[in-house]
Amino acid sequence: MNAVSSVPSDIVSLRMTHCRAEHAAGEAQYHLAVLYYRACFEAAEYRQDPRAMQFFALKLADCYEEMHLWKKAEDFRALAEAADKPFSWD
């Protein structure tokens, strides 16, 4: 499965995508890292896993900061904060 073209549906695919993202970030290939972290974030969202969503939102924010895309970094930090709070319909 090509992890960047669809949401990883199993934990092995998710882990491999996360490893690719970490490797890309470690090599300062932030555009690639964002691509992979975004796939991970979407998988966490699909699985309705708020802690994973928070983790990947923070990873995305870090990458966007390295790319000097401050507004995107701020948006993903806000998503991470929102994932930490319980959802309410009120």
Secondary structure as GFF3:
##gff-version 3
##sequence-region A 1 90
A	DSSP	alpha_helix	11	26	.	.	.	ID=ss1
A	DSSP	alpha_helix	30	46	.	.	.	ID=ss2
A	DSSP	alpha_helix	50	66	.	.	.	ID=ss3
A	DSSP	alpha_helix	70	83	.	.	.	ID=ss4
###
